[in-house]
Amino acid sequence: MRNGRLLLPFFPKQGRGPVRKEDRKVLNGIFYILRTGAPWRDLADRYGPHTTVYNRYVR
């Protein structure tokens, strides 16, 4: 399956609150942290806010 359809059930649904960040950017941010071992606060801006990426990782 292409375009991540296998992963869709694992992503949270858009609910109330702010608009969700792009799932691909957040996932890439998680992979970057796991690959490099960098602290969350040093995550590059292109992956979105480090708190968002961290919270998705924890979930």
N, CA, C and O atoms as CSV, one atom per row, in Angstrom:
chain,resi,resn,atom,element,x,y,z
A,1,MET,N,N,0.842,-1.185,0.000
A,1,MET,CA,C,0.000,0.000,0.000
A,1,MET,C,C,0.879,1.237,0.000
A,1,MET,O,O,1.915,1.282,0.663
A,2,ARG,N,N,0.462,2.213,-0.733
A,2,ARG,CA,C,1.253,3.426,-0.862
A,2,ARG,C,C,0.687,4.547,0.000
A,2,ARG,O,O,-0.444,4.479,0.478
A,3,ASN,N,N,1.496,5.569,0.182
A,3,ASN,CA,C,1.099,6.803,0.866
A,3,ASN,C,C,0.719,6.590,2.319
A,3,ASN,O,O,-0.062,7.366,2.870
A,4,GLY,N,N,1.247,5.572,2.941
A,4,GLY,CA,C,1.062,5.403,4.373
A,4,GLY,C,C,-0.319,4.951,4.803
A,4,GLY,O,O,-0.689,5.167,5.957
A,5,ARG,N,N,-1.098,4.333,3.926
A,5,ARG,CA,C,-2.437,3.892,4.315
A,5,ARG,C,C,-2.397,2.862,5.431
A,5,ARG,O,O,-3.354,2.743,6.195
A,6,LEU,N,N,-1.316,2.125,5.534
A,6,LEU,CA,C,-1.189,1.152,6.617
A,6,LEU,C,C,-1.068,1.847,7.981
A,6,LEU,O,O,-1.486,1.302,9.003
A,7,LEU,N,N,-0.497,3.046,7.982
A,7,LEU,CA,C,-0.269,3.753,9.236
A,7,LEU,C,C,-1.452,4.606,9.686
A,7,LEU,O,O,-1.495,5.023,10.844
A,8,LEU,N,N,-2.409,4.876,8.804
A,8,LEU,CA,C,-3.513,5.778,9.136
A,8,LEU,C,C,-4.260,5.416,10.411
A,8,LEU,O,O,-4.614,6.328,11.158
A,9,PRO,N,N,-4.524,4.153,10.709
A,9,PRO,CA,C,-5.244,3.849,11.950
A,9,PRO,C,C,-4.489,4.241,13.222
A,9,PRO,O,O,-5.095,4.361,14.288
A,10,PHE,N,N,-3.190,4.439,13.119
A,10,PHE,CA,C,-2.390,4.759,14.293
A,10,PHE,C,C,-2.289,6.257,14.575
A,10,PHE,O,O,-1.810,6.650,15.639
A,11,PHE,N,N,-2.731,7.100,13.639
A,11,PHE,CA,C,-2.686,8.539,13.832
A,11,PHE,C,C,-3.949,9.005,14.532
A,11,PHE,O,O,-5.043,8.540,14.210
A,12,PRO,N,N,-3.813,9.919,15.486
A,12,PRO,CA,C,-5.014,10.432,16.158
A,12,PRO,C,C,-5.864,11.241,15.184
A,12,PRO,O,O,-5.348,11.837,14.238
A,13,LYS,N,N,-7.160,11.253,15.425
A,13,LYS,CA,C,-8.089,11.999,14.580
A,13,LYS,C,C,-8.073,13.472,14.974
A,13,LYS,O,O,-7.745,13.814,16.110
A,14,GLN,N,N,-8.429,14.341,14.027
A,14,GLN,CA,C,-8.528,15.778,14.326
A,14,GLN,C,C,-9.748,15.983,15.211
A,14,GLN,O,O,-10.864,15.622,14.837
A,15,GLY,N,N,-9.539,16.541,16.342
A,15,GLY,CA,C,-10.634,16.830,17.261
A,15,GLY,C,C,-10.711,18.316,17.510
A,15,GLY,O,O,-10.325,19.124,16.665
A,16,ARG,N,N,-11.206,18.667,18.663
A,16,ARG,CA,C,-11.248,20.076,19.014
A,16,ARG,C,C,-9.842,20.567,19.282
A,16,ARG,O,O,-8.942,19.779,19.575
A,17,GLY,N,N,-9.662,21.850,19.183
A,17,GLY,CA,C,-8.349,22.423,19.444
A,17,GLY,C,C,-7.665,22.884,18.178
A,17,GLY,O,O,-8.297,22.980,17.126
A,18,PRO,N,N,-6.374,23.172,18.271
A,18,PRO,CA,C,-5.658,23.690,17.107
A,18,PRO,C,C,-5.554,22.643,16.004
A,18,PRO,O,O,-5.661,21.443,16.254
A,19,VAL,N,N,-5.344,23.120,14.786
A,19,VAL,CA,C,-5.203,22.231,13.634
A,19,VAL,C,C,-3.940,21.405,13.800
A,19,VAL,O,O,-2.893,21.913,14.202
A,20,ARG,N,N,-4.059,20.128,13.485
A,20,ARG,CA,C,-2.912,19.224,13.629
A,20,ARG,C,C,-1.800,19.580,12.651
A,20,ARG,O,O,-2.055,20.061,11.547
A,21,LYS,N,N,-0.571,19.336,13.071
A,21,LYS,CA,C,0.581,19.499,12.194
A,21,LYS,C,C,0.609,18.322,11.224
A,21,LYS,O,O,-0.030,17.298,11.465
A,22,GLU,N,N,1.339,18.467,10.143
A,22,GLU,CA,C,1.448,17.383,9.178
A,22,GLU,C,C,2.059,16.160,9.840
A,22,GLU,O,O,3.116,16.241,10.466
A,23,ASP,N,N,1.391,15.037,9.699
A,23,ASP,CA,C,1.854,13.806,10.345
A,23,ASP,C,C,3.233,13.395,9.856
A,23,ASP,O,O,4.053,12.912,10.637
A,24,ARG,N,N,3.492,13.583,8.567
A,24,ARG,CA,C,4.788,13.175,8.022
A,24,ARG,C,C,5.924,13.986,8.651
A,24,ARG,O,O,6.971,13.429,8.981
A,25,LYS,N,N,5.726,15.292,8.820
A,25,LYS,CA,C,6.760,16.126,9.442
A,25,LYS,C,C,7.029,15.673,10.872
A,25,LYS,O,O,8.181,15.567,11.293
A,26,VAL,N,N,5.964,15.409,11.609
A,26,VAL,CA,C,6.114,14.991,13.006
A,26,VAL,C,C,6.819,13.645,13.082
A,26,VAL,O,O,7.721,13.466,13.900
A,27,LEU,N,N,6.421,12.702,12.246
A,27,LEU,CA,C,7.070,11.395,12.232
A,27,LEU,C,C,8.548,11.508,11.870
A,27,LEU,O,O,9.388,10.845,12.479
A,28,ASN,N,N,8.863,12.332,10.896
A,28,ASN,CA,C,10.266,12.545,10.539
A,28,ASN,C,C,11.036,13.153,11.703
A,28,ASN,O,O,12.204,12.826,11.915
A,29,GLY,N,N,10.393,14.032,12.454
A,29,GLY,CA,C,11.033,14.607,13.638
A,29,GLY,C,C,11.324,13.551,14.689
A,29,GLY,O,O,12.393,13.556,15.299
A,30,ILE,N,N,10.383,12.650,14.903
A,30,ILE,CA,C,10.598,11.552,15.862
A,30,ILE,C,C,11.753,10.675,15.405
A,30,ILE,O,O,12.625,10.322,16.199
A,31,PHE,N,N,11.756,10.321,14.114
A,31,PHE,CA,C,12.845,9.486,13.589
A,31,PHE,C,C,14.192,10.189,13.699
A,31,PHE,O,O,15.206,9.550,13.981
A,32,TYR,N,N,14.208,11.508,13.478
A,32,TYR,CA,C,15.448,12.272,13.583
A,32,TYR,C,C,16.005,12.187,15.009
A,32,TYR,O,O,17.194,11.933,15.200
A,33,ILE,N,N,15.149,12.399,15.998
A,33,ILE,CA,C,15.592,12.348,17.398
A,33,ILE,C,C,16.095,10.955,17.759
A,33,ILE,O,O,17.134,10.819,18.405
A,34,LEU,N,N,15.367,9.924,17.347
A,34,LEU,CA,C,15.777,8.559,17.670
A,34,LEU,C,C,17.090,8.191,16.980
A,34,LEU,O,O,17.916,7.473,17.543
A,35,ARG,N,N,17.273,8.690,15.753
A,35,ARG,CA,C,18.491,8.374,14.997
A,35,ARG,C,C,19.715,9.098,15.548
A,35,ARG,O,O,20.796,8.517,15.637
A,36,THR,N,N,19.544,10.382,15.921
A,36,THR,CA,C,20.701,11.181,16.325
A,36,THR,C,C,20.952,11.180,17.823
A,36,THR,O,O,22.079,11.399,18.268
A,37,GLY,N,N,19.903,10.934,18.605
A,37,GLY,CA,C,20.060,10.987,20.055
A,37,GLY,C,C,20.093,12.408,20.595
A,37,GLY,O,O,20.470,12.628,21.745
A,38,ALA,N,N,19.700,13.372,19.769
A,38,ALA,CA,C,19.692,14.777,20.185
A,38,ALA,C,C,18.570,15.017,21.199
A,38,ALA,O,O,17.573,14.295,21.194
A,39,PRO,N,N,18.719,16.016,22.062
A,39,PRO,CA,C,17.623,16.365,22.970
A,39,PRO,C,C,16.443,16.941,22.189
A,39,PRO,O,O,16.622,17.535,21.126
A,40,TRP,N,N,15.243,16.760,22.723
A,40,TRP,CA,C,14.027,17.226,22.049
A,40,TRP,C,C,14.088,18.719,21.757
A,40,TRP,O,O,13.632,19.152,20.698
A,41,ARG,N,N,14.629,19.502,22.653
A,41,ARG,CA,C,14.642,20.962,22.471
A,41,ARG,C,C,15.545,21.399,21.319
A,41,ARG,O,O,15.455,22.540,20.865
A,42,ASP,N,N,16.425,20.494,20.837
A,42,ASP,CA,C,17.310,20.808,19.712
A,42,ASP,C,C,16.732,20.368,18.366
A,42,ASP,O,O,17.424,20.415,17.349
A,43,LEU,N,N,15.484,19.947,18.355
A,43,LEU,CA,C,14.848,19.516,17.112
A,43,LEU,C,C,14.726,20.694,16.155
A,43,LEU,O,O,14.342,21.791,16.562
A,44,ALA,N,N,15.053,20.471,14.887
A,44,ALA,CA,C,15.006,21.537,13.879
A,44,ALA,C,C,13.570,22.028,13.685
A,44,ALA,O,O,12.619,21.260,13.826
A,45,ASP,N,N,13.427,23.299,13.363
A,45,ASP,CA,C,12.106,23.912,13.189
A,45,ASP,C,C,11.310,23.275,12.054
A,45,ASP,O,O,10.080,23.326,12.065
A,46,ARG,N,N,11.974,22.689,11.095
A,46,ARG,CA,C,11.254,22.114,9.951
A,46,ARG,C,C,10.368,20.933,10.349
A,46,ARG,O,O,9.498,20.533,9.576
A,47,TYR,N,N,10.574,20.371,11.542
A,47,TYR,CA,C,9.751,19.261,12.020
A,47,TYR,C,C,8.574,19.724,12.870
A,47,TYR,O,O,7.772,18.905,13.319
A,48,GLY,N,N,8.470,20.999,13.088
A,48,GLY,CA,C,7.392,21.528,13.927
A,48,GLY,C,C,7.885,21.761,15.347
A,48,GLY,O,O,9.057,21.524,15.642
A,49,PRO,N,N,7.001,22.225,16.234
A,49,PRO,CA,C,7.402,22.484,17.610
A,49,PRO,C,C,7.876,21.202,18.312
A,49,PRO,O,O,7.256,20.146,18.179
A,50,HIS,N,N,8.967,21.308,19.049
A,50,HIS,CA,C,9.508,20.101,19.686
A,50,HIS,C,C,8.535,19.513,20.697
A,50,HIS,O,O,8.546,18.305,20.929
A,51,THR,N,N,7.693,20.346,21.301
A,51,THR,CA,C,6.722,19.812,22.262
A,51,THR,C,C,5.673,18.951,21.550
A,51,THR,O,O,5.249,17.925,22.083
A,52,THR,N,N,5.258,19.361,20.363
A,52,THR,CA,C,4.283,18.579,19.592
A,52,THR,C,C,4.874,17.232,19.205
A,52,THR,O,O,4.228,16.195,19.355
A,53,VAL,N,N,6.091,17.253,18.713
A,53,VAL,CA,C,6.746,16.014,18.287
A,53,VAL,C,C,6.935,15.094,19.490
A,53,VAL,O,O,6.702,13.890,19.391
A,54,TYR,N,N,7.351,15.646,20.609
A,54,TYR,CA,C,7.549,14.835,21.813
A,54,TYR,C,C,6.233,14.234,22.297
A,54,TYR,O,O,6.174,13.053,22.638
A,55,ASN,N,N,5.185,15.043,22.328
A,55,ASN,CA,C,3.900,14.524,22.811
A,55,ASN,C,C,3.364,13.417,21.922
A,55,ASN,O,O,2.783,12.456,22.426
A,56,ARG,N,N,3.540,13.525,20.627
A,56,ARG,CA,C,3.115,12.449,19.718
A,56,ARG,C,C,3.959,11.195,19.954
A,56,ARG,O,O,3.452,10.075,19.899
A,57,TYR,N,N,5.239,11.395,20.216
A,57,TYR,CA,C,6.120,10.256,20.492
A,57,TYR,C,C,5.662,9.520,21.749
A,57,TYR,O,O,5.609,8.290,21.770
A,58,VAL,N,N,5.337,10.268,22.781
A,58,VAL,CA,C,4.909,9.666,24.045
A,58,VAL,C,C,3.597,8.899,23.867
A,58,VAL,O,O,3.423,7.816,24.427
A,59,ARG,N,N,2.676,9.468,23.083
A,59,ARG,CA,C,1.399,8.787,22.844
A,59,ARG,C,C,1.615,7.491,22.076
A,59,ARG,O,O,0.654,6.780,21.783
